[in-house]
Structure formats: structure tokens, C-alpha cells
Amino acid sequence: MQANRWVRSAEGVCLTILFAWLAWLPLPFGSVIERARLPLIAVPLALCACAALLRLYATRDRTNTAQPTRAGILWLNGSLLFLLVGALQLLPLSPSILQFLSPESSVIWKDASGVASLAGAPVRGAWPVSVDPRATSVEILRLAAILATFITSALLIRNDARRRVLATVLCLAAVFESLYGIREAALQRFEIWGWVNRLIFHRVTGTFVNPNHFAHYLAIILPMALFLVAALWRRSGPADLPFARRLATVLERHALLGGFAVLAALTSLAGILLSQSRGALLALAAAIVGVVALLPGRRVVRASFALATGLVLIVALALFLGPERTVGRFAPGSVGTDSVSRRMAAATAIDLWQRFPVLGSGLGTFDRVVWMEQAGAGHFYHHAHNDYLEVAVTAGTVGVVVAVLTLLGGYVALIRMTFGPGSRELTWVRRAFQTAALASLGVAMVHALFDFNLFIPSNPATLAAIAGAAVASIDHDKRTRR
């Protein structure tokens, strides 16, 4: 008993640090600045090690150890395999092998060696696939930190109470981001901790530089607010309780938390509209309608009702906040201009993929090689504005196949786990959380077609925590002792 109390206390400390870290992630400009790199990487790696040791100690004398879910296994193994691809990019290879695997990298390293020899520097006899090993090493560490976040969440957030706390913390962060951005917009300052955003004007950005990334952060958290509302609605009484009686019970017993959950949903949606991010709004609508269509019962009716309700809510908020500040960018002229820019970035990425087809140019090196193909623009793109194409460029065909198959395989496994026959052994609250997690993942998967949110550190790390809690082991703490 004393040991169990000690383990629970230690887990409580780890959870507190994890929740505080998740709330901190968006504050330093989405964790994109150099000063945020150390806590971004070190905190989840340390928490992952502590959580793993705690779970090993807690299950040391049990007849059955943890039984991870199929979705969790797929995502974990796929992530490790993807990191292995990145590690292979750093492995020094002989010129002949490098010429076979990546002719373009071989040319780059030969030219660099020629310049170095003219300067009197020693010339190495083996070169890596990555055109910038330092950038690739940093990117591997960032991806390892995201994987550590996923593992930590899966190990620690194992029951319904902790999932509700996770959703509440994320909703608190989303409310702060929305209100902070709305305040700056109302004051016409558009400042982030005193730094004036002179890159993008008259769009709400919260503590992010780019409003699209701010909107994406809110979009992946909004399903968590809906989960809190659904959980409170469920707790208010049995399934056959009349609607009016259930509503009265919610208002009587859960008015504070229920009001906060509704506020989080509304402010998140308002923040997305005020950011004028078309991609985030489209991704959110597609993800929610798609998940609602998976729910048992009259799926077409449910999806139609969800779409109609969402449209009514968006129109109402747009009219209340002002159409010119919310949906002005939906005008045909603006859409056409931005679509041309994104098509150019995508076309550049495809041409680069053909240059580095097998193992890519090296993780985190897109901005190092974009000059090789981009033409006809006033500036070079630092990202491809399409996460799948950027992964294809930097990780090659091998890496993008591993990433896409892993992502889709785990998503399908989570769908079966949530709505399949095996879902009967899960609690209703857990199934509701998994449904919300599917929506959050759907937002990221759709928005990745138009933007580069997976390369904004706070967004994939937040998503990893949600996914980890969704695929945690079932009844992990209820194993019988020897």
C-alpha cells in the first residue's frame, strides 16, 4: 500500500509537469524560437523516462503487464522506424554508396569537398545523405521529443479522470490564446509579449506569429471542449432521462465546468474565424463531419445535422464579430492569390522530391535545398505548405511511405477501437475522448494538405499528448497481483 501511494504521488508530479508544459508550449511563439528548444526537447524526454520507470516498478509483481492498444503499437513502431530513417541520413557513406542512394547529395558533398580542399581544409572520405547534418540532428531530437510526449501521455493518462483533466488544461490554454489574440486585435496592437507583428496585419494570431498556425492549435483543441460537454451531459443522468430534465440537471450540478467547456468551444471557434484561416476552418469542418458520420445510428442524418449546426454557428459568430474581420479572406480574389502561392510551393516540393527520391535531402533541410528548384517568387519558401510533400522531400520515398502508412494505419485502428465490437469493454467517457481525438487528428491530417503545422513545434506536441491519452492501455491499473 505504501508503495502504491508513492507511485501515485510520483505520477501526480509527472502529470503536473506534463500539463504545465502543454500549457506553456504555445506561449513562446508556438515554441519556434531558439530559447524554447531546450525545454521543448528536454522536458518530454525526461518525463518519458520517469513515466516508464514508474510503470515498470508499478507492474513488477503482476501476472499481466501492460497490454498496449493496436493503434498505440502502430504509431510507436512507425515513429521509431521513421526516426531510424533520419538516423540513416546521418550515417557517413562511401562515395560509391552515396552516389547510388542519393546522386544529388553526392554532387553537393563533392562540390563542398572541392571548395574545402582549395581552402586547405581536410577532406573527408565518407559523406552522409543529409545535406545539413546539424539541421537533421536537431529535427531528429524534435521528433524524438514528440514521440516522448506521446509515450508519456499513454503511460500516465490512463483513466477517465485524467483525460478530463487533460482536456480541461488544453481548453484553458485555448481560451487564453483566443482572448489574448482578441484583446490585441481590439486594441489594434497585434503584439506578442511586446513584439509587434509586422509580418501579418489585422488578423488574430494569439501568441503565434502566423494566424494559420494559431487557428490550427485552436482547431485541434476544440474537439476536447466538445468532449467535456458530452461527458458532463452523460454524467447528468441515465440514457432515458428526458432532455429538459437532463439540461436542468447539468445546469444545477455542472454549471461552472459546463459553462467553461461551452466558453472554450465558442472562443476557439471565434479565434479561428478572427484569424481568417480558411484551411483551419475547412479542416475542422471536414474532421467533425467525418467523425460524426462514424457514430452508430443514422449516420447521414447525424452528419447532415452536424454540418447544418456548424454552419449556423459559424454564420452567427461571423455576423456578431463582423464579416470583414472573419470571412473577408473567403473572397474569390484572395483565394486565387493564395492558392497560386501554395501551388508554387507544392510544385517546388515535387521537383525537389525527384532530386532526392530515395532517402530525401535530410530531415529539417527543406529550406537548405529549396533554392535548387524554386523560381518566379520574390522570396524562398522555408516550408512546402504541404506537410506530406515536405516529408517526401526531406525523408524521401522511404520516409514518407513509413509516415503515411503509420498515420493512416493507427487512425484506422483507433476508429475500430472506438466504434468496433471491441469498444464494449471501454467506458463511455473513454469512447467519447477517443472520438474527440479522432476529430483532432482529422484536423491535422486535412490541414496538412494546405500548410506546415506539423513543423510548428507546439502543434504536433499537443496532438501527440491527445493521441497518447486516446490509445493508452485498457485497464492498466486493474491487473491482478500474484
C-alpha positions in Angstrom: 0.0 0.0 0.0 2.8 2.4 0.9 4.5 1.6 -2.5 1.2 2.3 -4.4 0.8 5.6 -2.6 4.4 6.5 -3.5 3.8 5.6 -7.2 0.6 7.6 -7.4 2.3 10.6 -5.8 5.2 10.4 -8.3 2.8 10.1 -11.2 0.9 13.1 -9.9 4.1 15.1 -10.0 4.9 14.0 -13.6 1.3 14.8 -14.7 1.5 18.2 -13.2 4.7 18.9 -15.1 3.3 17.5 -18.3 0.1 19.6 -18.1 2.1 22.7 -17.2 4.4 22.0 -20.2 1.5 21.5 -22.6 0.0 24.9 -21.4 3.4 26.5 -22.0 4.0 25.2 -25.5 2.1 27.8 -27.5 3.3 30.8 -25.4 6.9 31.3 -26.8 5.6 32.0 -30.3 4.4 28.4 -30.8 7.8 27.2 -29.4 9.6 28.1 -32.7 12.2 30.4 -31.2 15.7 29.2 -30.2 15.2 29.8 -26.5 12.3 27.4 -26.5 14.2 24.5 -27.9 15.7 23.2 -24.7 12.5 22.9 -22.7 10.7 21.7 -25.8 13.0 18.7 -26.1 14.3 18.1 -22.6 11.0 18.1 -20.7 9.2 15.3 -22.6 12.3 13.2 -22.8 12.8 13.4 -19.0 9.1 12.8 -18.3 9.1 9.8 -20.7 12.0 8.2 -18.8 10.4 8.8 -15.4 7.0 7.6 -16.5 8.5 4.4 -18.0 10.4 3.6 -14.8 7.3 4.3 -12.7 5.2 1.9 -14.8 7.9 -0.8 -14.7 8.0 -0.5 -10.9 4.2 -0.5 -10.5 3.8 -3.7 -12.6 6.8 -5.6 -11.3 4.7 -8.1 -9.3 1.7 -8.5 -11.5 0.7 -11.5 -13.5 -0.1 -9.4 -16.6 1.9 -6.5 -17.6 0.6 -3.6 -19.7 -1.3 -4.5 -22.8 -0.9 -1.7 -25.3 -3.6 -1.0 -27.9 -3.1 -1.8 -31.5 -3.2 1.9 -32.6 -0.6 2.7 -30.0 1.7 -0.1 -31.2 1.4 1.0 -34.8 2.1 4.7 -34.0 5.0 3.8 -31.7 6.7 1.3 -34.1 6.1 3.6 -37.1 7.6 6.6 -35.2 10.7 4.6 -34.3 11.1 3.4 -37.9 10.8 7.0 -39.1 13.4 8.1 -36.6 15.6 5.3 -37.9 15.3 6.7 -41.4 16.5 10.0 -40.0 19.4 8.3 -38.3 20.4 6.6 -41.6 20.6 10.1 -43.2 23.4 10.9 -40.8 25.4 7.8 -41.4 28.7 8.5 -43.3 28.7 6.5 -46.5 31.4 5.9 -49.0 31.2 8.0 -52.2 30.0 5.0 -54.3 27.2 4.0 -51.9 26.1 7.7 -51.6 26.1 8.0 -55.4 23.8 5.0 -55.6 21.4 6.1 -52.8 21.4 9.8 -53.4 23.2 11.2 -56.5 22.2 14.8 -55.7 23.6 14.6 -52.2 26.8 13.1 -53.6 27.2 16.0 -56.0 26.6 18.5 -53.2 29.2 16.9 -50.9 31.7 16.5 -53.7 31.4 20.2 -54.6 31.7 21.1 -50.9 34.8 18.9 -50.5 36.4 20.6 -53.5 35.8 24.0 -52.0 37.2 22.8 -48.7 40.3 21.4 -50.3 41.0 24.7 -52.1 40.8 26.4 -48.7 43.3 23.9 -47.2 40.8 22.1 -45.0 41.0 18.3 -44.6 38.6 16.3 -46.9 36.6 13.5 -45.5 36.3 10.2 -47.4 32.7 9.5 -46.4 29.6 11.7 -46.5 26.0 11.4 -45.2 22.8 11.6 -47.2 21.7 14.7 -45.3 22.9 17.9 -46.9 23.0 19.6 -43.5 23.7 17.0 -40.7 23.3 19.6 -37.9 19.8 20.6 -39.1 18.9 16.9 -39.4 20.2 16.1 -35.9 18.1 19.0 -34.4 15.0 17.8 -36.3 15.5 14.2 -35.0 15.6 15.5 -31.5 12.4 17.4 -32.0 10.7 14.4 -33.4 12.0 12.3 -30.5 10.5 14.8 -28.1 7.1 14.5 -29.8 7.3 10.7 -29.6 8.3 11.0 -25.9 5.2 13.2 -25.4 3.1 10.5 -27.0 4.6 7.8 -24.8 4.4 9.8 -21.6 0.7 10.6 -22.2 -0.1 7.0 -23.0 1.7 5.8 -19.8 0.2 8.4 -17.4 -3.2 9.4 -18.7 -4.8 6.0 -18.4 -8.2 6.7 -16.8 -11.2 8.9 -17.5 -10.5 11.4 -14.7 -7.0 12.2 -16.1 -8.4 12.5 -19.6 -10.9 15.1 -18.4 -8.1 17.0 -16.7 -6.0 16.9 -19.9 -9.0 18.2 -21.9 -9.6 21.0 -19.3 -5.9 22.1 -19.3 -5.9 22.3 -23.1 -9.1 24.2 -23.1 -7.7 26.7 -20.6 -4.7 27.2 -23.0 -7.1 27.7 -26.0 -9.2 30.2 -24.1 -6.2 32.2 -23.1 -4.8 32.1 -26.7 -8.2 33.3 -28.1 -8.8 36.0 -25.5 -5.2 37.3 -25.7 -5.4 37.5 -29.5 -8.8 39.1 -29.5 -7.6 41.7 -26.9 -4.6 42.6 -29.1 -6.8 42.9 -32.1 -9.3 45.1 -30.3 -6.5 47.4 -29.2 -5.1 47.4 -32.8 -1.7 46.5 -31.4 -1.1 42.9 -32.6 1.7 42.4 -30.2 3.1 39.2 -28.8 4.7 39.8 -25.4 5.7 43.3 -26.6 7.0 42.1 -30.0 5.0 43.9 -32.7 3.9 41.5 -35.5 4.8 43.4 -38.7 4.6 40.3 -40.9 0.8 39.8 -40.9 -1.6 42.6 -40.0 -5.2 42.7 -38.9 -5.6 39.0 -38.2 -5.7 37.5 -34.8 -2.7 35.4 -34.0 -2.7 34.8 -30.2 0.9 34.1 -29.3 1.8 32.7 -32.7 3.4 34.7 -35.5 1.3 33.1 -38.2 -2.5 33.2 -37.8 -2.9 29.9 -39.6 -0.8 28.1 -37.0 -2.8 29.8 -34.2 -6.0 28.7 -35.8 -4.7 25.1 -36.2 -3.9 25.0 -32.5 -7.4 26.1 -31.6 -8.9 23.6 -34.1 -7.2 20.6 -32.6 -8.3 21.6 -29.1 -11.9 22.5 -29.9 -13.0 18.7 -30.0 -11.6 18.5 -26.4 -14.2 21.2 -25.4 -16.9 19.2 -27.1 -15.7 16.1 -25.2 -16.1 17.9 -21.9 -19.6 19.0 -22.8 -20.5 15.4 -23.8 -19.0 13.9 -20.7 -21.0 16.3 -18.4 -24.2 15.6 -20.4 -23.6 11.9 -19.9 -23.0 12.2 -16.2 -26.2 14.2 -15.6 -28.4 11.0 -15.6 -29.4 7.8 -17.3 -29.8 7.5 -21.0 -33.6 7.6 -21.0 -33.7 10.9 -19.0 -35.8 13.5 -20.8 -34.0 16.3 -22.5 -35.4 19.1 -20.3 -34.7 17.2 -17.1 -31.1 16.4 -18.3 -30.5 20.1 -19.2 -31.8 21.2 -15.8 -29.5 18.7 -14.1 -26.5 19.9 -16.0 -27.2 23.5 -15.1 -27.8 22.6 -11.5 -24.8 20.3 -10.8 -22.2 21.2 -13.5 -22.9 24.8 -14.4 -19.3 26.0 -13.8 -17.5 23.3 -15.7 -20.2 23.1 -18.4 -20.1 26.8 -18.9 -16.4 26.8 -19.2 -16.5 24.0 -21.8 -19.0 25.9 -23.9 -16.9 29.1 -23.5 -13.8 27.2 -24.6 -15.7 25.9 -27.7 -17.1 29.3 -28.6 -13.9 31.2 -28.1 -11.9 28.7 -30.0 -14.3 29.0 -32.9 -14.3 32.7 -32.7 -10.5 32.7 -32.7 -10.4 30.6 -35.8 -12.8 33.0 -37.5 -10.9 36.1 -36.5 -7.6 34.5 -37.6 -9.3 34.2 -41.1 -7.7 30.8 -41.6 -9.6 29.1 -44.4 -7.6 25.9 -44.1 -8.2 25.5 -40.4 -11.9 26.1 -40.8 -12.2 23.7 -43.7 -10.1 21.1 -41.8 -12.2 21.4 -38.6 -15.5 21.1 -40.6 -14.3 18.1 -42.5 -12.9 16.3 -39.4 -16.0 16.8 -37.3 -18.5 15.9 -40.0 -16.3 12.8 -40.8 -16.2 11.7 -37.2 -19.9 12.3 -36.7 -20.6 10.1 -39.7 -18.8 7.3 -38.0 -21.1 7.4 -35.0 -23.6 4.5 -34.8 -27.2 5.1 -35.8 -28.4 7.3 -38.6 -25.1 8.4 -39.9 -26.3 10.5 -42.8 -28.8 12.3 -40.6 -26.1 12.9 -37.9 -23.6 14.2 -40.4 -26.1 16.5 -42.0 -27.3 17.8 -38.7 -23.7 18.4 -37.5 -22.9 20.3 -40.8 -26.0 22.4 -40.5 -25.4 23.2 -36.9 -21.8 24.2 -37.6 -22.8 26.4 -40.5 -25.4 28.2 -38.4 -22.9 28.7 -35.6 -20.2 30.0 -37.9 -22.6 32.4 -39.7 -23.9 33.7 -36.3 -20.4 34.3 -35.0 -19.3 35.9 -38.3 -22.2 38.3 -38.2 -21.6 39.1 -34.5 -17.8 39.6 -34.9 -18.1 41.3 -38.3 -17.9 39.7 -41.7 -14.9 41.8 -42.8 -12.8 40.6 -39.8 -13.8 36.9 -40.1 -14.7 35.7 -43.6 -13.3 38.6 -45.7 -10.5 36.3 -46.9 -13.0 34.0 -48.5 -13.4 36.5 -51.3 -12.6 34.9 -54.7 -9.7 37.3 -55.4 -7.9 36.5 -52.1 -8.4 32.8 -52.5 -7.0 32.8 -56.0 -3.8 34.7 -55.0 -3.0 32.4 -52.1 -3.8 29.3 -54.0 -1.2 30.3 -56.7 1.4 30.8 -54.0 0.7 27.4 -52.4 0.6 25.6 -55.8 4.1 27.1 -56.5 5.4 25.8 -53.2 3.9 22.4 -53.8 5.3 22.2 -57.3 8.7 23.2 -56.0 8.5 20.4 -53.4 7.6 17.8 -56.1 10.6 18.8 -58.2 12.9 18.5 -55.1 11.4 15.1 -54.3 12.5 14.0 -57.8 16.1 15.2 -57.0 16.2 13.3 -53.6 13.8 10.3 -54.3 15.0 7.6 -52.0 16.1 8.9 -48.6 15.5 12.6 -49.1 17.7 15.6 -48.5 17.7 15.1 -44.8 15.1 15.9 -42.1 14.8 19.6 -41.4 16.7 20.7 -44.6 13.8 21.9 -46.9 14.9 25.5 -46.6 18.5 24.4 -47.5 17.6 22.9 -50.8 14.6 24.9 -51.9 16.8 27.3 -53.9 17.6 24.4 -56.3 14.1 24.4 -57.8 12.2 27.5 -56.8 11.7 30.2 -59.4 9.3 33.0 -60.0 8.8 34.3 -56.5 10.1 37.2 -54.5 11.3 35.0 -51.6 12.3 31.4 -50.9 9.8 29.2 -49.2 11.0 27.8 -45.8 8.3 25.1 -46.0 6.3 23.4 -48.7 2.9 24.4 -47.3 2.1 20.7 -47.5 3.4 18.5 -44.8 3.2 15.3 -46.8 5.3 16.8 -49.6 7.8 18.3 -47.3 8.3 14.9 -45.6 8.7 13.4 -49.0 11.5 15.9 -49.9 13.4 15.6 -46.6 12.8 11.9 -45.8 12.4 10.6 -49.3 10.0 8.0 -50.6 11.1 5.6 -47.8 10.3 8.1 -45.1 7.0 9.4 -46.5 5.7 5.8 -47.0 6.6 4.9 -43.4 5.0 8.2 -42.1 1.7 8.0 -44.2 1.1 4.2 -43.7 1.8 4.6 -39.9 -0.5 7.6 -39.6 -3.4 6.0 -41.5 -2.9 2.6 -40.0 -3.1 3.9 -36.5 -6.0 6.1 -37.3 -8.0 3.2 -38.7 -7.1 1.1 -35.7 -8.3 3.9 -33.4 -11.6 4.0 -35.4 -12.1 0.3 -34.9 -11.1 0.5 -31.2 -13.7 3.3 -30.7 -16.6 2.1 -32.8 -15.9 -1.6 -33.4 -17.1 -4.7 -31.4 -14.2 -4.4 -29.0 -15.3 -1.0 -27.9 -17.8 -2.6 -25.5 -15.1 -3.1 -22.9 -14.4 0.6 -22.8 -16.2 3.2 -20.7 -18.5 5.6 -22.4 -16.2 8.5 -21.4 -13.2 6.9 -22.9 -15.0 6.3 -26.2 -16.1 9.9 -26.2 -12.5 11.0 -25.7 -11.3 8.8 -28.5 -14.0 10.2 -30.7 -12.7 13.7 -29.9 -9.1 12.6 -30.5 -10.1 11.2 -34.0 -11.5 14.7 -34.8 -8.3 16.4 -33.6 -6.2 14.0 -35.7 -8.5 14.6 -38.6 -8.0 18.3 -38.4 -4.2 17.8 -38.5 -4.4 15.4 -41.4 -6.6 17.6 -43.6 -4.9 20.9 -42.7 -1.5 19.3 -43.6 -2.6 19.4 -47.2 -2.5 23.2 -47.2 0.0 24.3 -44.5 3.0 23.2 -42.5 1.6 22.9 -38.9 3.5 19.7 -38.2 6.7 21.8 -38.3 5.4 24.3 -35.7 6.6 22.5 -32.5 3.7 23.3 -30.2 1.0 21.9 -32.5 2.3 18.3 -33.1 3.4 18.0 -29.5 -0.1 18.9 -28.3 -1.6 16.5 -30.8 0.8 13.8 -29.5 -0.5 14.2 -26.0 -4.1 13.8 -27.2 -3.3 10.8 -29.3 -1.3 9.2 -26.4 -4.2 9.5 -24.0 -6.5 8.1 -26.6 -4.5 4.9 -27.1 -3.4 4.2 -23.6 -3.6 0.7 -22.3 -7.0 -0.5 -21.2 -7.5 -1.2 -17.5 -3.8 -0.8 -17.0 -4.1 -0.5 -13.2 -6.6 -3.3 -12.7 -4.2 -6.2 -13.3 -4.4 -8.9 -10.7 -1.4 -9.4 -8.4 0.4 -12.6 -7.9 
